Amino acid sequence: MIRTRGLAYRYGAGPQLQFADVDLPQGGTLLLQGRSGTGKSTWLALVAGLRGATGGDLFVAGIQLGTQRGAELDAWRARSIGFLPQKLHLSSALTVADNLALAYFAAGRPRDDAAIAQALALVGLADLAGRKPHQLSGGQAQRVALARAVLLQPELLLADEPTASLDDEAAADALALLQSSAATCGASLVIATHDQRVVQALAGVPRSQRLDLNAGPAAATQGQGLNEMGIQRPLDKR
């Protein structure tokens, strides 16, 4: 599902971010952990094809990223990747249902209102299809964005700090919904976070891995096995 080798990215003339290698199978879960500024959002953007790597190889959902351009890459992303960003990017001018329908436009597919209704039902918002984003609570808006992310049955679901602004109960609900939504569509799940509540909640989940960016780029370039280095390993309770 995701395979990286020597993945790196450089912002302009700044230092290069070097990431540890990852092998995430289909249906697996990866916790991308690190403080602000360690490259979590950059790693997600690389995997989603929103940025191009400046070094290494990256394979996602059966293709090698960097070999597609323009409309071809956009269509692949819309079909294969579900993305739950920190900023939800819901259009204030559109209803909830129409916001979801934008996913079909991006993928070059005809609108499917039955599938839209099913996705909203999956996240418990079946009766809010006609509302505008300003008529939603923060939690409801996040669930709309999640419904949009899983609408096209993606192979990979990416979530960037999904619990950052939530209290304990809402955070637990959001994480459970992410996991159940990924399981429903058979997607691999990547969660980028520095929230220890997420780390604890995912401890012991089968087929879960952790990529700890706090270890720094130098540690990822030593050529050792990642399990020995402690950069990527099954999640464990601490």
Secondary structure, 3 states (H helix, E strand, C coil): CEEEEEEEEECCCCCEEECCCEEECCCCEEEEECCCCCCHHHHHHHHCCCCCCCEEEEEECCEECCCCCHHHHHHHHHHHEEEECCCCCCCCCCCHHHHHHHHHHHHCCCCCHHHHHHHHHHCCCHHHCCCCHHHCCHHHHHHHHHHHHHCCCCCEEEEECCCCCCCHHHHHHHHHHHHHHHHHCCCEEEEEECCHHHHHHHCCCCCEEEEEHHHCCHHHHCCCCHHHHCCEEECCCC
